[in-house]
Each structure stands twice: as structure tokens, then as C-alpha cells.
Amino acid sequence: MQNAKTKLLLYLLLGITMSIEAQYTFEQTLSFEDGVVRECNAVVETNDNGFVVSCISIKEYGDNDALIAISPEGEITATLIHQIDGKNLKYCGLFRHPDYDNDFLAIATLINESLVQNTFAFLHIDAELNIISQNICFLGDDYSHLNLYTQEMPNIILETDSTVVVAAHCQKTEGYCYLFARILYRWTNDWVSKLFV
């Protein structure tokens, strides 16, 4: 039965992963050792035809999301459940490095007691889910928090020059608004800065 589940997961991944640079999604629910049920979301292919997948918690919104690495045979080889400053992560973007085969960028929002903070986290990882570096981008004091739900995560595009374009629904001190921002991320020295558009 486990072998059949593994093969089904592999076929689902293969069926939707047609490009190494684009972010694709699929639905497959997994139970993790920490007891949290998560749904597979974004997937990118690794250099050896394996996959890195972001998994979003689906029962409790404040639960931590996870990243998994899957071998070409469909076996889960690594799991990363990570926190930054004691805050859980909600992944909203997963991208492959445009020049390096096994470098990936996972983009997340920070969660504190089910409230999405006004900060984006950038995890530079390898195919085995080792964290090469992590950086955060604080949106500013004008934004009290991102008003996001599982069905309303930020829309994110990674451009070829490594600029991250973000569109998200936010809460400001004066009410709600839509955020449109360009966040500059540099893979070489892993720094971030933001420009609002």
C-alpha cells in the first residue's frame, strides 16, 4: 500500500512538473511526525529528477508549514519544519535558482498565534533542504499585518534578475489595502531590499 502511495505521489509530481523555473502546484495530503496534516502545494524539480515541495498545514492556520525533498523514486528523503525567531512559516513561493541546479528559494510569511506578520522570510536552501541562508524583509510599521488566509496567500513572481514581485492583501494602521511590492533578492550575498510600486 505504501509503495502504491509513493508511486501515485511520484506520478502526480511528474505530471505537473514541466519546467525547472516555474512554480507548479498539486494536491496531496500528508501526515507528518509532528502530528500536523499538511497539503502539498508548490513543487520544483531538482537536478537529479527529484523534487522539493512546500506543504501547507490545512487544519489549524497557525500551524507551521513544511518543506519536503522527494527522490526520483518518490521517497521522501528530507523534511524541514523551520521557525524564525519563534514564529511559524507559511510558504507562499518556491523557486529554483535560474543559474545553479540545486539551489532553491522558499518564500514565506511569518505567523505568530495565527496572525500573519508584516514580514517575508527568504530561505535559500539546497536539494537536501539544508538552509544555506535565511533573510527577512520587514514591510514597515505602516503595515500592522498581512491579512491572509490559506486560500488568499500572496501572489509571488520571481523574475529572471531575482526580483521578487509581491501582491498581497494587507492591514495598515488606517484600514485594509492591497500591497504591490518589488523585493530585490540577491542569491550571491543573500541580501534583500524592497521597493513599493
N, C-alpha and C positions, 0 to 999 in steps of 0.2 A: 504493500500500500504506500509506504514511504517512497519507494522507488518510482511509483506512478506519479505521486505528487511532485517529486523532483523533476521528472520528465515534463510534466504539464507546465511547471513554472519555467523551465528552460524553453519550451516551445512558445509560451507567451512572450518571453523576452525576445526570442529570435524573431517572432512575427512582427514586433513593433519597432525593433531597433534597426533602422535602415541607414542611419547617418551617424558618424562619430562626433559631430559637433552639435547637433540639435538635441534638445531635451524632449524626450518622449515619456508618456505615462501609460500605466496599465493598472488593473485592479487585481490584487491577490492579497488575501488576508492571512497574516501570520501571527502566531503566538510566540512571545519571547520569554526568556528565562526570568525576567523581572515581573512577569505576570501581566504585562500590558499587551493588549491586542492592537496590532498596527496593520495598516493597509499600505501595500507597496504603491509608490507614486511615480516619481521621476526615475529614469534609468538611462545610463550611458554605458557604452561598450569599452572594455579595456583592451590593451594591446594584444593579449593572448586569447581574445574572443570570450572572455568572461564579462562580468557586469558589475557596476556599482549602482546601488538602488537606494533611494531615500524612502523611508517607511514612516507614515504619519499615524499617530495614535488616534483612534476613532471613538473610544468610549468616553474618556474624560479629556476635555480640551486642554487642560493644563498639564497633561502627561507629556513626558519627554518623547520626542521623535527619535528615530534611529537611522543609521546607515548600515547597509549590509553589502558584503562582497560575495559574488557568486562565481564559481569556477565555470569553465567551458562545459563541464559535465552537469552543471545545475546544482552543485552542492554549495551550501552557504559556508564560506571559509573564514569569514571575519564579521564581527558585529561591533559597531561603535555607537554607544549611548553616552553622549557627552554633555556636560554643563559648562557654562561660562559664568564665573562669579556667583555660583549657586543657582543660576537661572536655567530652566529647561530651554531646549531649542525647538522651534517649529520650522522645518525646512520648506523653503519656497522656491529654490532653484538648485539645479545640479548640472554642472557643465564640465566638459573635457577641455583641457588646455589645447589651444589651437596649434601649438608647436611641439609640445612634449607628450609622448604617447600615454604615459601612465601618471599624469598629474591631473587632478580634478579640483574644481571649486564648488563647494557646497555653501549655499547662501541660506541663512535662517534668520528668523526674528527671535527675540528673547522673550520668554514667558515667565512671569512671576505671579503665582497664585491666580492663574487663568487670565491675567491681564497682559496683553502684548505690549512690551516696552517700546519706547521710541528709538530703538537701536537695531541695526542689522549686524549680524555676525558673518564673517567670511572665514571658512575653513579651507585651507589649502591642504589637500590630502593626496596620498598615493593609492595605488590599486589595492593594497593590503589594509587600507583605512588608517594608516599611520598619519598623524597630524604633522605636516611639515611646518605650518604656521597657522596662527589664528589672529584675526583682527576684527575690531568692531568699528562701526560707523554710527556715531551719535547724530540724530537728526536735528537736535537743538531743543532748547527749553520751550519754544512755542508749541511744540507737539507733545501733548501730555501722554498719548499712547496711540498705537495703531489699532484701529477698531476693526479687527479681522476675525473671521470665523473660518472653520475648516473649508467651507465652500466659497470663501471670499479671501483667499490668500493673495499676496501682492503678485502682480504680473511683472515678470522679470525677463529681460533680454540681455544676453552677453554679446556685445559687438566684437568685431574682429580685432579692434585695438584695445580690448579688455575693458572697455567702458561698460558698466552695468547700468541699464536703463530700468527704472522702477516706476510703476504706477500702483498706488495703494490708497485705500480709504483710511483717513486719519481723524483723530480728535485733537483739535487745538484748544487752547485756553478759551477761545471765543466761540467754539462750536465745531461742527464737523466740516471736513473738506476732503478734496482729493489731492494727493501728493504726486507730483511728477518730478523725478529727480534723476540726474546722471551722477553715478558714483564711479570715480576713477579707481580702478584696482590694478596694481602692477604686480605681475607674478614674480618678477626678478627680485625685488626687495620687499614685496608684500606690504605696500602701504595703500591706504585708502583716503580719498577726499571726496567731497560731494559738491555738486552744482545743481541748483534747482532750476527747472525750466518752466 
